[in-house]
């Protein structure tokens, strides 16, 4: 094979060129734009970013969304995967039904939930019909940050849990049934088998799901935009705002570098903390 193609680097060349064009060059441009102006090196773009009252709010909202959404999605996905492992009736139907949100775009999902949480949405109509509220609740009012966070978190959980579910289901199917059956023979109950057999074997899949879902949660934009506009700012939304509406690509690049730094930091954290111990391999 090596003699036929001359060098293994020739096989890697298409991937290297693709990564350099689609990731390397935009990254270099973002760094150059964020740290330079016509006179050379500068930190003015970063000063302007940190002076913007929306930035720290967007950073707080994004981190809150990750802290709330990702653990809930992980627990739901593991529960759904274990239910699939039990092979209930119509298991294929359950699987496809839970995967339906994957086929819906982020903006469409936001509009669906806007019809629920809007002032005249289905939820307020239900509350008024039940007599629990006279005029409904202004869930998406800019003065109610907590209800806006709740609405965006619920929409994100509904939209993206199926992605984590698919990854966990693939991991569950890779676990040999012999381990679980052996634990049952020795008298382990369900929770003991889950803690000492299933979850340790799911470590690599959970690691992938956590990294992927956290990075995608950092990129959440359209759902929050459809539900709240800029009343509930997120980091990626601020990148769009600075680039498109405020016509300042340099500050937009600075925001994107913040997103990149958080993504790399969380990925390294998951790789180090969720990694299986050497002795268990």
C-alpha positions as CSV (number, residue, x, y, z in Angstrom):
1,X,0.0,0.0,0.0
2,X,2.8,2.4,1.0
3,X,4.7,1.7,-2.3
4,X,1.6,2.1,-4.4
5,X,0.7,5.6,-3.0
6,X,4.2,6.7,-2.3
7,X,3.6,8.0,1.2
8,X,0.8,7.8,3.8
9,X,0.9,11.6,3.8
10,X,-0.7,11.5,0.4
11,X,-3.7,9.7,1.9
12,X,-4.0,12.3,4.6
13,X,-3.5,15.2,2.2
14,X,-7.2,15.7,1.4
15,X,-8.2,15.8,5.1
16,X,-5.4,18.2,5.9
17,X,-6.3,20.5,3.0
18,X,-10.0,20.4,4.0
19,X,-9.2,21.1,7.7
20,X,-6.8,23.9,6.8
21,X,-9.4,25.6,4.5
22,X,-12.5,25.2,6.6
23,X,-11.0,25.4,10.1
24,X,-7.4,26.6,10.1
25,X,-7.8,29.7,7.8
26,X,-11.0,31.0,9.5
27,X,-9.3,30.5,12.9
28,X,-6.2,32.5,11.8
29,X,-8.4,35.3,10.4
30,X,-10.4,35.5,13.6
31,X,-7.3,35.8,15.7
32,X,-5.8,38.4,13.4
33,X,-9.1,40.4,13.3
34,X,-9.6,40.3,17.1
35,X,-6.0,41.5,17.9
36,X,-5.2,44.0,15.2
37,X,-6.4,47.2,13.5
38,X,-4.8,49.4,10.8
39,X,-2.0,50.4,13.2
40,X,-1.1,46.8,14.2
41,X,-1.6,44.9,17.4
42,X,-4.4,46.2,19.6
43,X,-6.7,45.2,22.4
44,X,-9.3,47.8,21.6
45,X,-11.7,45.3,20.2
46,X,-11.6,43.3,23.5
47,X,-12.1,46.5,25.5
48,X,-15.1,47.4,23.5
49,X,-16.4,43.8,23.9
50,X,-16.1,43.9,27.7
51,X,-17.6,47.4,27.8
52,X,-20.7,46.0,26.0
53,X,-23.4,45.4,28.6
54,X,-24.8,42.5,26.6
55,X,-21.6,40.5,26.6
56,X,-21.3,39.4,30.3
57,X,-25.1,38.8,30.3
58,X,-24.7,36.6,27.2
59,X,-21.8,34.7,28.8
60,X,-23.8,34.2,32.0
61,X,-26.9,33.0,30.0
62,X,-24.9,30.6,27.9
63,X,-23.1,29.0,30.9
64,X,-26.4,28.8,32.8
65,X,-28.0,27.1,29.8
66,X,-25.2,24.5,29.6
67,X,-25.3,23.8,33.3
68,X,-29.0,23.2,33.3
69,X,-29.6,21.6,29.9
70,X,-26.7,19.2,29.5
71,X,-27.1,17.2,32.7
72,X,-30.9,16.9,32.2
73,X,-30.4,15.7,28.7
74,X,-27.8,13.1,29.8
75,X,-30.1,11.7,32.4
76,X,-33.1,11.6,30.0
77,X,-31.0,10.0,27.3
78,X,-29.6,7.3,29.6
79,X,-33.1,6.5,30.9
80,X,-34.5,6.3,27.4
81,X,-31.6,4.1,26.2
82,X,-32.1,1.7,29.2
83,X,-35.8,1.5,28.3
84,X,-34.8,0.6,24.7
85,X,-32.4,-2.0,26.1
86,X,-35.3,-3.7,27.9
87,X,-36.9,-4.2,24.5
88,X,-40.5,-3.0,25.2
89,X,-43.3,-3.5,22.7
90,X,-43.0,-1.3,19.6
91,X,-39.4,-0.5,20.5
92,X,-38.7,0.7,17.0
93,X,-41.6,3.1,17.2
94,X,-40.3,4.5,20.4
95,X,-36.9,5.0,18.9
96,X,-38.1,6.8,15.8
97,X,-40.6,8.9,17.8
98,X,-37.9,10.1,20.2
99,X,-35.6,10.9,17.2
100,X,-38.2,13.2,15.5
101,X,-36.8,16.4,16.9
102,X,-33.5,15.7,15.2
103,X,-35.3,16.2,11.8
104,X,-36.6,19.7,12.9
105,X,-34.4,22.7,12.3
106,X,-33.4,24.8,15.3
107,X,-35.4,27.9,14.1
108,X,-38.5,25.8,13.4
109,X,-38.2,24.3,16.9
110,X,-38.0,27.8,18.3
111,X,-41.1,28.8,16.5
112,X,-42.9,25.7,17.7
113,X,-42.1,26.7,21.3
114,X,-43.0,30.3,20.7
115,X,-46.5,29.2,19.9
116,X,-46.6,27.5,23.3
117,X,-44.9,30.2,25.5
118,X,-46.2,33.3,23.7
119,X,-48.6,35.7,25.5
120,X,-51.5,34.2,23.6
121,X,-49.9,30.7,23.3
122,X,-51.2,27.3,24.1
123,X,-49.7,27.3,27.7
124,X,-51.4,30.6,28.7
125,X,-54.7,29.4,27.1
126,X,-54.5,26.3,29.2
127,X,-53.7,28.2,32.4
128,X,-56.7,30.6,31.8
129,X,-59.0,27.6,30.9
130,X,-58.0,25.9,34.2
131,X,-58.6,29.1,36.1
132,X,-55.0,29.2,37.4
133,X,-54.4,32.6,35.8
134,X,-56.6,35.5,34.7
135,X,-54.5,36.8,31.9
136,X,-51.8,34.2,31.6
137,X,-48.1,34.6,32.3
138,X,-45.7,36.7,30.3
139,X,-43.1,34.0,30.0
140,X,-41.0,35.8,27.4
141,X,-41.1,39.3,28.9
142,X,-37.7,40.9,29.0
143,X,-38.2,41.7,32.7
144,X,-38.6,38.0,33.6
145,X,-35.2,36.5,33.0
146,X,-36.0,33.3,34.9
147,X,-39.1,32.4,32.8
148,X,-37.1,33.2,29.6
149,X,-34.3,30.9,30.7
150,X,-37.0,28.2,31.5
151,X,-38.6,28.5,28.1
152,X,-35.2,28.4,26.2
153,X,-34.0,25.5,28.4
154,X,-37.2,23.4,27.8
155,X,-37.0,24.1,24.0
156,X,-33.4,23.1,23.9
157,X,-34.0,19.9,26.0
158,X,-36.8,18.9,23.6
159,X,-34.9,19.7,20.5
160,X,-31.5,18.1,21.3
161,X,-32.0,15.3,23.8
162,X,-32.5,12.9,20.8
163,X,-28.9,13.6,19.7
164,X,-27.5,12.4,23.1
165,X,-30.0,9.5,23.1
166,X,-28.7,8.2,19.7
167,X,-25.1,8.3,21.0
168,X,-26.0,6.5,24.3
169,X,-28.1,3.9,22.5
170,X,-25.1,3.0,20.3
171,X,-23.0,2.7,23.5
172,X,-25.5,0.5,25.3
173,X,-25.7,-1.8,22.3
174,X,-21.9,-2.3,22.5
175,X,-22.0,-3.6,26.1
176,X,-21.9,-7.4,26.2
177,X,-25.0,-8.8,27.9
178,X,-22.8,-11.3,29.7
179,X,-21.7,-8.6,32.2
180,X,-25.2,-7.8,33.2
181,X,-26.3,-11.4,33.4
182,X,-23.2,-12.3,35.6
183,X,-24.1,-9.4,37.9
184,X,-27.7,-10.7,38.2
185,X,-26.4,-14.2,39.0
186,X,-24.4,-12.7,41.9
187,X,-27.6,-11.0,43.2
188,X,-27.0,-7.4,42.1
189,X,-30.2,-5.3,41.9
190,X,-31.0,-2.9,39.1
191,X,-29.3,0.2,40.6
192,X,-26.1,-1.8,41.5
193,X,-25.9,-3.1,37.9
194,X,-26.5,0.4,36.6
195,X,-23.8,1.9,38.8
196,X,-21.1,-0.8,38.6
197,X,-21.7,-2.4,35.2
198,X,-23.6,-0.2,32.7
199,X,-22.4,3.3,33.5
200,X,-18.6,2.4,33.6
201,X,-19.0,0.6,30.2
202,X,-20.8,3.6,28.8
203,X,-18.0,6.0,29.7
204,X,-16.6,6.5,26.2
205,X,-20.1,7.1,24.8
206,X,-21.0,9.5,27.6
207,X,-17.7,11.3,27.0
208,X,-18.5,11.8,23.3
209,X,-22.1,12.9,24.1
210,X,-21.0,15.4,26.7
211,X,-18.4,17.0,24.5
212,X,-20.7,17.1,21.5
213,X,-23.7,18.4,23.4
214,X,-21.8,21.0,25.3
215,X,-20.2,22.4,22.2
216,X,-23.6,22.5,20.4
217,X,-25.2,24.1,23.5
218,X,-22.5,26.8,23.2
219,X,-23.7,27.4,19.7
220,X,-27.4,27.7,20.6
221,X,-28.8,30.7,18.8
222,X,-31.9,30.2,16.7
223,X,-34.1,28.8,19.5
224,X,-33.4,31.7,21.8
225,X,-33.6,34.2,18.9
226,X,-37.1,32.9,17.9
227,X,-38.3,32.9,21.5
228,X,-36.8,36.1,23.0
229,X,-34.9,38.0,20.4
230,X,-32.0,39.9,22.1
231,X,-33.9,40.0,25.4
232,X,-32.1,36.7,26.4
233,X,-28.7,37.2,24.7
234,X,-26.4,34.2,24.1
235,X,-22.7,34.2,23.0
236,X,-23.3,33.1,19.4
237,X,-26.2,35.5,19.1
238,X,-23.8,38.3,20.1
239,X,-21.4,37.1,17.3
240,X,-24.2,37.5,14.8
241,X,-25.2,40.9,16.3
242,X,-21.7,42.3,16.1
243,X,-21.0,41.0,12.6
244,X,-24.3,41.6,10.8
245,X,-26.2,44.4,12.6
246,X,-23.3,46.4,14.1
247,X,-21.0,45.7,11.2
248,X,-17.9,45.1,13.4
249,X,-16.2,41.8,12.3
250,X,-13.3,42.4,14.7
251,X,-15.5,42.3,17.9
252,X,-17.5,39.5,16.4
253,X,-14.2,37.6,16.0
254,X,-13.4,38.3,19.6
255,X,-16.7,36.8,20.7
256,X,-16.1,33.7,18.5
257,X,-12.7,33.2,20.2
258,X,-14.4,33.3,23.6
259,X,-16.8,30.5,22.4
260,X,-13.8,28.6,21.0
261,X,-11.9,28.9,24.3
262,X,-14.9,27.6,26.4
263,X,-15.4,24.8,23.9
264,X,-11.8,23.6,24.2
265,X,-11.8,24.0,27.9
266,X,-14.9,21.9,28.4
267,X,-13.7,19.3,26.0
268,X,-10.4,18.9,27.9
269,X,-12.3,18.8,31.2
270,X,-14.5,16.0,30.0
271,X,-11.6,14.1,28.5
272,X,-9.8,14.1,31.8
273,X,-12.7,13.5,34.2
274,X,-14.9,11.0,32.2
275,X,-11.9,9.0,31.0
276,X,-12.0,5.4,32.2
277,X,-9.2,4.4,34.6
278,X,-6.3,2.6,33.1
279,X,-6.9,-0.5,35.2
280,X,-10.5,-0.9,33.9
281,X,-9.5,-1.3,30.3
